[in-house]
Amino acid sequence: MKLFPIILLIAFLSEGSAGASTPNLEEEKFLCSGVQAFQLRKQVLQLPNDKTKHCALSCFLTWRCGPLDAWELGALKEVWDLFGPGQAEWSDLEADGRGIFFGVRVGIGRKADRQCINLCKSIYPGG
């Protein structure tokens, strides 16, 4: 997954809205998903296939930042793929949605990441 360009795009988009005022809660939450995606990239890149990566990252982001932020980042990634070198696919958004569904249910804590991975691998086992 092309996470670095997404992080740059998020930084660019948030720069214009920050201004001289302090960031509001929505800006902080959107930055949460970008920062977390960057921090989780090594863990995600080790997963066996693209759909598992989409699913797991969305699951991780859901319990860390909330389902709306996870969905926004997944959608932004597909928009990036439309205009960039990637290949935008509806099935990527479907995998994001499944990851968000799982993320709402796994809870919070160290075991949550392992549960996200196991659930996503059970749906997208290929490698």
GIPEHU-V704524 format. One record per residue. RES is the residue in one small letter. PHI is phi as a letter, one per 20 degrees, with the letter a starting at -180 (NA if undefined). OMEGA is omega in whole degrees, -180 to 180 (* if undefined). D_LAST is the distance of its C-alpha to the last C-alpha in whole Angstrom. Layout:
RES;PHI;OMEGA;D_LAST, RES;PHI;OMEGA;D_LAST
This chain:
m;NA;-177;15, k;e;-175;19, l;f;-176;20, f;g;177;23, p;f;179;25, i;f;179;24, i;f;178;26, l;f;179;29, l;f;178;29, i;f;180;30, a;f;179;32, f;f;-179;34, l;f;-178;34, s;f;179;36, e;g;-178;38, g;f;-177;40, s;e;-175;41, a;f;179;41, g;l;-179;45, a;e;-178;47, s;e;176;47, t;f;-178;44, p;f;176;41, n;e;-176;41, l;f;-180;39, e;f;179;36, e;f;180;36, e;f;-179;35, k;f;179;33, f;f;176;31, l;f;178;31, c;g;-177;29, s;f;178;26, g;f;179;26, v;f;-180;27, q;f;179;25, a;g;179;22, f;f;-179;23, q;f;-177;23, l;e;-171;20, r;g;-179;18, k;f;179;17, q;f;-178;16, v;f;-177;14, l;f;178;12, q;f;-177;11, l;f;-166;8, p;f;-177;5, n;b;-174;5, d;f;-177;9, k;f;176;10, t;f;179;9, k;f;178;11, h;f;-178;14, c;f;-176;14, a;f;-180;15, l;f;178;17, s;f;177;19, c;f;179;19, f;g;-177;20, l;f;-179;23, t;f;-178;24, w;f;177;26, r;e;-170;27, c;c;-179;28, g;o;-175;28, p;f;-179;27, l;f;180;29, d;f;177;28, a;f;180;24, w;f;180;24, e;f;-180;27, l;f;177;24, g;f;179;21, a;f;178;24, l;f;179;25, k;f;179;22, e;f;174;22, v;f;176;25, w;g;180;24, d;f;178;22, l;f;-175;25, f;d;-179;27, g;d;-176;25, p;f;-178;22, g;f;179;19, q;c;179;19, a;f;-179;20, e;c;175;18, w;f;-178;20, s;f;174;16, d;f;178;16, l;f;176;19, e;f;178;18, a;f;175;15, d;g;-180;18, g;f;177;20, r;f;178;18, g;f;178;18, i;f;176;22, f;g;179;22, f;f;-177;21, g;f;178;22, v;f;-173;26, r;e;-174;25, v;f;-178;24, g;n;-175;27, i;c;175;28, g;p;-176;27, r;f;-178;25, k;f;-177;23, a;f;180;22, d;f;180;19, r;f;178;18, q;f;177;19, c;g;-178;17, i;f;-179;14, n;f;179;14, l;f;-179;15, c;f;177;13, k;f;180;10, s;f;179;12, i;e;-178;12, y;c;-173;9, p;f;-174;7, g;g;180;4, g;b;*;0
